[in-house]
Amino acid sequence: LLHIVAVLRGENGCPWDKRQSPTSLKKYLLEECQELAEAIDKGEESEIRDEIGDVFFILAMLTTLLSEQQKFTADDVFESIVAKMIRRHPHVFAGVQYTDE
């Protein structure tokens, strides 16, 4: 997905994707999250799957944009959430050493 976003934002990419910024994507993130919530309420699995994909796309776009601005990378995002989940669940991960190797 990150590769697809890089191609969309690349030299021969999509003009719309190349114009986006974190600020411009905020409204799409909110819209896609709302659509996902509605799909969950309906209980339609294929619609839920598609809406999760749309949310992942917006998150991949945001991550790519911020990586391009040298703020952080996708690896940084994943390392951060892994550390947070381990920290928040000591009853599950007590004594477990996380490594990315």
ABEGO torsion letter per residue (X at the ends): XAAAAAAAABAABBAAAAABBAAAAAAAAAAAAAAAAAAAAAGBAAAAAAAAAAAAAAAAAAAAAAAAAGABBAAAAAAAAAAAAAAABAAAABGBBBBAX
